[in-house]
Amino acid sequence: MATDPTEQYQGVGRRKTSTARVLLRPGTGEWRVNGRSLNEYFPRILHRKRAEEALRVTEYDGQLDVTVRVNGGGVTGQADAVRLALARAVLAKDEEVRPLLRRHGLLTRDPRKVERKKPGRPKARKRFQFSKR
């Protein structure tokens, strides 16, 4: 596959209320997340490892520049959204890694969202204290 300068791959990932768009280009492994470096945007090691998991598993780390636009939700939701978007972008680049990504659970969107608050209750499932008398 030729490394032409306009060659780029993209993927979109979502988790809870976070949405991430990832652009992959051939390069040296530089990360930009909302204009900042990966270490600056995700200070926790856990979030960084989660975000870059697809590159580690497919052994593309250090070969591709990653540009991410992410918004909504909290840090963990954003890291997981980046994880899914990156896996989808890697899949767009190389379809042969699909079984590998699938085996590591990187192509499955986590459907869990916050449950809505119900009327007559303080939260979604919690009930007010019962009083017998």
N, C-alpha and C positions, 0 to 999 in steps of 0.2 A: 504494500500500500504506500503510495507516494505521500510525502509530508509537504503538502502544498499549504501556503500560509493562510488561505481562506478556509481550510478544513477545520470544522468545529462541529461539536455534537452537543445536544441539549437534552435536559430532562426536567420534569416537574415532580415535586414530591410534597405531600401534605401529611400533617399529623396534628390532631386536635384542631386548633384554630390557626396553626402556622402553615405558611406556604413558602416553598423554596424553588427557585429556578437556577439550574446549574448549566454553565457553559464550559465545555472541555475543548482545549486547543493543545496541539503538540507544543511541548516546551520543557522547562526544567523542574516542574513540580511546584511552582509558585501558587499560593492560595490568596484570593481576595474575597472577603466576605463583607458585603455592604461597604466596600472601599477600604476595609481594614484587613490586617493579616489574620490568619486563623487563630494564632495564639492570643492575639489581642481581643478578638470577638468572642472566642470561647476560652476563658481563662482556665476552666477546669479540664483536667486531663481526660476524664471520662467522656465529656462532651466532644472533645477533639477526636478521641479514638473512635467514638461512635460515628462522627461525621465522615471520617476518612476510611472507614472500614471497607467499602467497596473497592477502593484502590489497592489496599493492602492485600485483600483476598485474591484479586485478579493480577497482582504484581505489576500494576501500571504506575505505582507511586514513583515520583521522580521523572516520569516521562511526559506527564500532561500538566498544563497550567489549568487551574480551576478558578472560575469566576462565579460567585454566588450572589444572588439577590434573595434575601429572606425577610419576611415580615409576619407579624401577628404572633400571638401566644407568648409562651415563656421560653427560657433558654433550652430546656430539655426537649420541648416540642419542636423548636427550631432545629436543634441538632438532629433529631430523628427525621425531620422533613428534608434536611440536607442529605442525610444518609440515603433515603429513598430516591431523591432526585439524582444523586450521583450514581447510584446503581443503574437507574434508567438511562442516564447519559452514557455510561460505560457499555451498556447493552446496545445502544444505538451505534456505538463505535465498533463493537465486536460481538456479533450475535452468538458466537461459539462459546462465550462464557456464561450463557444462560443457566446451564445445569449447575455450575459452580456457585453462581449468585443465588440460585433457588435453594441449593443445599444449605447455604448459610442464612437463609431467611431474609435476604436483602431485597427481594422483589415484592414482598407482601406488605400491603398498606395496613397499618394498625387502625382498626375502625373505632376504637374506643374514644368517646367524647364525653364531655360533662353532661350529666343528666339534668333535665330542667327541674326547677322548683315546682312542687305541686301546691295547689291552693289548700289552705287549712293545715299546713305543715310548716315547720320552721325552715327545713331544707328539702332536698329531693325525696329522701326516705325517712329522715328523722321525724319522730312524733313528739308532740308536747307531752309533758309528764302526766301520767294517768293518776287521777285522784279518785279513790273509791268513795270517799265521803266528803 
